[in-house]
Amino acid sequence: MTALELVIRHRDRVVTYDELIKAIWGDDKTGKNKDDVRKTVAGHFRHLTFEGHAFIENVPQYGYRFMPLLAEVALTAESQSKDAE
């Protein structure tokens, strides 16, 4: 499971750095820490935005949370713009 899948699957809560470490590196997580998670996923999550608002929220010192309402608004707006064409 990817970090993105994990965060979306658990949209009802913050996914901790430890959970992300296990999801990304599995059993080969020796020496991995919060900085490794941030370096690995932050760049990917940063691109998931709508009008400057992130779909994934960084909860400092804890983990990441999916923002489903914002994603729903973005998908609705995209659908409406396609319908208007």
C-alpha positions, 0 to 999 in steps of 0.5 A: 500500500502506498502512503497516499492510499493509506492516508485516503483509506484512513480519512477519518483520522491522522495517519501517524509517521510510524504507520507511514514508515511501515507502509512505505518501507515495510519490514525494512524500516531500520533507521527510518524516521519522521524526516525520511517520511517527510522527504519521501511523501511531502513532495508528492502530497504537495502537488495534490491541491485545488486552487492553492488548498492541499488535499493532504494536511501535514500535522506537525510532529504527528503525521498526515491527514486527508482532507476529503471535503476539499477533494470532493469540492475539487471533483465537483468543480471539475465535473461542472466545468466539463459539463459547461463545455 
